[in-house]
């Protein structure tokens, strides 16, 4: 067994052609540990999503979940303050996410669309691809490719069992068969498979942790606000207390690490 472990043999098996896999699956020369890996791959070909997830995690490592920690913000409020000339500031706090204006909509001009770059696969590098990379690359090709790979898999099995002719064309590798089954499951509206494809191709969504709830507002009754103060939604001059906020964030971070 490669690397003397289950994961090492799975990595070796992923590059087998499907014909090699089918012949090895029934061979008595392999150990019980190796037979478990054969069973895992067969479960993938039977579209068992848990088996596909195990294979992805063991071959390429678990996907990392990005974490964003939102700390409370600290603001100074100046209810008695006005600008030196007694007027309100021209610039107010933003009330939403402003989107840039597309001038072509106003002028009627249509910008030419950029032609997509052609997909190129270096055959020499296919063997070096992991299962996740194989999945991502396969998903960029025409939509009928996964089904075609599964058809080649079926014809190969019939051939090995003496029930049909040897299939024409290239016999797919094990990792291509596994990737094809996941994509076909997603194409057939299996929601768990769709979630998995999104995670494997786009990455996991950011998990946001909000610490200690709402923002903090400190009231100052000074008659003049510092530079940078802006009107909030209530019409009161407001300034973000960056120094206090950084100190607050640092203290909370230390508590989280304890």
Secondary structure, 3 states (H helix, E strand, C coil): CHHHCHHHHHHHHHCCEHHHHHHHHCCCCCCHHHHHHHHHHHHHHCCCHHHHHHHHHHHHCCCCCCEEEECCCEEEEECCCECCCCCCCCCECCCCCCCCCCHHHHHCCCCCCCCCCCCCCCHHHHHHCCHHHHHHHHHCCCCCHHHHHHHHHHHHHHHHCCCCCCCCCCCCEHHHHHHHHHHHHHHCCCHHHHHHHHHHHHCCCCEEEECCCCCEEEECCCCECCCCCEECCCCCEEEECHHHHHHHHHHHHHHHHC
